[in-house]
Amino acid sequence: MVTTSEELEFRDRICLPILLAAQNADGGWGYQKEKESATEPTAWALFALAAAKSNDESNDISSAIFRGRVWLRSAQLPNHSWPAFVAYPEGRWLTSLACLALLQSGESEDRVVAGAKWLCGEWPGDSKLWRVVIQKMFAKKNLVRQDSSLRGWSWTPGTSSWVEPTACALILLHDLSIAKINIPEAEKRRAMAEAMLYDRMCPGGGWNSGNSEVYGVAGEPLVGPTVWALLALQEYRDRAENQLGLKWLLSRRESIQGPGSLALAHICFQAYGAEAPSLLPALGEMHERNLFLGNVLVTAMCAVALGAPAGWLRWQ
């Protein structure tokens, strides 16, 4: 897939000005303009601006990136994880996104390594022995079809493994491996988490956030989890499971209603080199309809999708 001049023009004319105008005085971004700075939209805004930096003649983007990285570094907790919001200081899966955003700059390797070590030491609640024993004691036949010994990462510490946070952590660990940054336990966690994602795949292709089958009923795949799983597993792009998931995603492309989901799907198609229609005019129509509802995270995702495939999301 080749990024068109029309897509870049839409990114530069629509998406980037929204992101620049939405940056808070503290350097971070909230989910909406003038809302409290948060880790997720800040990381995605940095992804988007970094991809467009080479075309910036005014240095506005460079300044915004610098301030955003300062905020992101300051938000890291003493245990080296990142919270969703500074006001709620508990480490979250968002540590993966924060590390990826800083890893792009090459300026904060020590913080990235510390964050990755925290991730590798953070096991989900479904790995606790007492919980595993109770699940086996009271499990009903055919209640859930999954291998409970396979674990990834959770949304919130102490809870179960889920697809999206597991995929984000895997992307970070892959990028650290490529950068020759060794993290203890990384390979062990990667192998188990990759196996978990394949185990959670829905029978007909694609992923949802949780179980692939409950009470003998196949789970319904969703765009977001499918994109993240495929991106995390793209090293094995020729595997039958990957191709089945990609086929499912391609089949749903025309029915995607939200700009964020459409952008994520397009990023996945770019990573896999799949032929898919341009983001325009569908994205343009969505923006004209409601201006993306002023959602900073969605705008940043769209900006990333409209540019050249980002290295942290495309491995080959």
Rosetta blueprint (number, residue, H / E / L):
1 M L
2 V L
3 T L
4 T L
5 S H
6 E H
7 E H
8 L H
9 E H
10 F H
11 R H
12 D H
13 R H
14 I H
15 C H
16 L H
17 P H
18 I H
19 L H
20 L H
21 A H
22 A H
23 Q L
24 N L
25 A L
26 D L
27 G L
28 G L
29 W E
30 G L
31 Y L
32 Q E
33 K L
34 E L
35 K L
36 E L
37 S L
38 A E
39 T H
40 E H
41 P H
42 T H
43 A H
44 W H
45 A H
46 L H
47 F H
48 A H
49 L H
50 A H
51 A H
52 A H
53 K H
54 S H
55 N H
56 D L
57 E L
58 S L
59 N L
60 D H
61 I H
62 S H
63 S H
64 A H
65 I H
66 F H
67 R H
68 G H
69 R H
70 V H
71 W H
72 L H
73 R H
74 S H
75 A H
76 Q L
77 L L
78 P L
79 N L
80 H L
81 S L
82 W L
83 P L
84 A L
85 F E
86 V L
87 A L
88 Y L
89 P L
90 E L
91 G L
92 R L
93 W L
94 L L
95 T H
96 S H
97 L H
98 A H
99 C H
100 L H
101 A H
102 L H
103 L H
104 Q H
105 S H
106 G L
107 E L
108 S L
109 E H
110 D H
111 R H
112 V H
113 V H
114 A H
115 G H
116 A H
117 K H
118 W H
119 L H
120 C H
121 G H
122 E L
123 W L
124 P L
125 G H
126 D H
127 S H
128 K L
129 L H
130 W H
131 R H
132 V H
133 V H
134 I H
135 Q H
136 K H
137 M H
138 F H
139 A L
140 K L
141 K L
142 N L
143 L L
144 V E
145 R L
146 Q L
147 D L
148 S L
149 S L
150 L L
151 R L
152 G L
153 W E
154 S L
155 W L
156 T L
157 P L
158 G L
159 T L
160 S L
161 S L
162 W E
163 V H
164 E H
165 P H
166 T H
167 A H
168 C H
169 A H
170 L H
171 I H
172 L H
173 L H
174 H H
175 D H
176 L H
177 S H
178 I H
179 A L
180 K L
181 I L
182 N L
183 I L
184 P L
185 E L
186 A H
187 E H
188 K H
189 R H
190 R H
191 A H
192 M H
193 A H
194 E H
195 A H
196 M H
197 L H
198 Y H
199 D H
200 R L
201 M L
202 C L
203 P L
204 G L
205 G L
206 G L
207 W E
208 N L
209 S L
210 G L
211 N L
212 S L
213 E E
214 V E
215 Y L
216 G L
217 V E
218 A E
219 G L
220 E L
221 P L
222 L E
223 V H
224 G H
225 P H
226 T H
227 V H
228 W H
229 A H
230 L H
231 L H
232 A H
233 L L
234 Q H
235 E H
236 Y H
237 R L
238 D L
239 R L
240 A H
241 E H
242 N H
243 Q H
244 L H
245 G H
246 L H
247 K H
248 W H
249 L H
250 L H
251 S H
252 R H
253 R H
254 E H
255 S H
256 I L
257 Q L
258 G L
259 P H
260 G H
261 S H
262 L H
263 A H
264 L H
265 A H
266 H H
267 I H
268 C H
269 F H
270 Q H
271 A H
272 Y H
273 G L
274 A L
275 E L
276 A L
277 P L
278 S L
279 L L
280 L L
281 P L
282 A H
283 L H
284 G H
285 E H
286 M H
287 H H
288 E H
289 R H
290 N H
291 L H
292 F H
293 L H
294 G H
295 N E
296 V H
297 L H
298 V H
299 T H
300 A H
301 M H
302 C H
303 A H
304 V H
305 A H
306 L H
307 G L
308 A L
309 P L
310 A L
311 G L
312 W L
313 L L
314 R L
315 W L
316 Q L
